[in-house]
């Protein structure tokens, strides 16, 4: 299983969109422990959205969409900040 997930920074309200082969809750824990520079600066986070996919290609395709202008509009409309 592969996932896309959306995190919300409790520090400043910014969103982070990612994809993973791990459970999103595990990635949340990794991000909150400072696993990359952007999330280290903007932590702590909470998981606000996730989707499940059967293959990595579809998950990455959806992640790229959610990072696009139309994808951000979708997130703004359907997922509260």
Legacy VTK file of the C-alpha trace (Angstrom):
# vtk DataFile Version 3.0
C-alpha trace
ASCII
DATASET POLYDATA
POINTS 81 float
0.000 0.000 0.000
1.074 3.553 -0.734
-0.309 6.733 0.730
-0.505 10.437 0.124
-0.889 12.505 3.240
-1.396 16.114 4.232
0.064 17.517 7.423
-0.810 20.829 9.029
1.741 22.772 11.009
0.484 23.601 14.484
3.118 26.344 14.581
1.984 28.410 11.584
-0.874 26.584 9.786
1.176 25.659 6.697
0.404 22.401 4.903
2.822 19.696 3.853
1.838 17.156 1.168
3.794 13.927 0.840
3.619 10.339 -0.362
4.963 7.247 1.336
4.988 3.483 1.467
4.794 3.711 5.267
1.724 4.330 7.378
1.071 8.105 7.390
1.077 8.112 11.188
4.675 6.824 11.116
5.677 9.576 8.672
3.958 12.117 10.928
6.146 10.951 13.788
9.251 11.194 11.590
8.363 14.705 10.459
7.706 15.800 14.027
11.157 14.536 14.986
12.701 16.769 12.269
13.298 14.317 9.406
13.853 17.061 6.808
14.742 20.753 6.876
11.324 22.156 5.930
9.412 20.105 8.471
12.072 20.701 11.121
11.432 24.464 10.895
7.624 24.193 10.759
6.917 21.427 13.302
4.904 20.211 15.140
2.373 18.778 12.696
-0.908 16.939 12.791
-2.223 14.599 10.108
-5.291 16.149 8.485
-5.826 13.980 5.375
-4.704 10.730 3.742
-5.549 8.579 0.737
-4.573 4.957 0.026
-3.275 3.643 -3.327
-2.356 0.195 -4.589
0.793 1.348 -6.354
3.499 3.944 -5.958
2.961 5.510 -9.388
-0.649 6.465 -8.632
0.284 7.848 -5.208
3.036 10.026 -6.689
0.692 11.218 -9.448
-1.854 12.289 -6.825
0.843 13.945 -4.700
1.984 16.007 -7.687
-1.623 17.013 -8.362
-2.169 18.131 -4.757
0.963 20.280 -5.003
-0.345 21.983 -8.172
-2.610 25.019 -8.294
-5.729 22.914 -8.860
-4.674 20.532 -6.110
-4.206 23.368 -3.630
-7.685 24.624 -4.561
-9.050 21.136 -3.865
-7.347 21.069 -0.453
-8.592 24.575 0.377
-12.155 23.611 -0.542
-12.451 20.143 1.000
-9.921 20.058 3.828
-10.063 22.771 6.461
-6.847 24.544 7.346
LINES 1 82
81 0 1 2 3 4 5 6 7 8 9 10 11 12 13 14 15 16 17 18 19 20 21 22 23 24 25 26 27 28 29 30 31 32 33 34 35 36 37 38 39 40 41 42 43 44 45 46 47 48 49 50 51 52 53 54 55 56 57 58 59 60 61 62 63 64 65 66 67 68 69 70 71 72 73 74 75 76 77 78 79 80
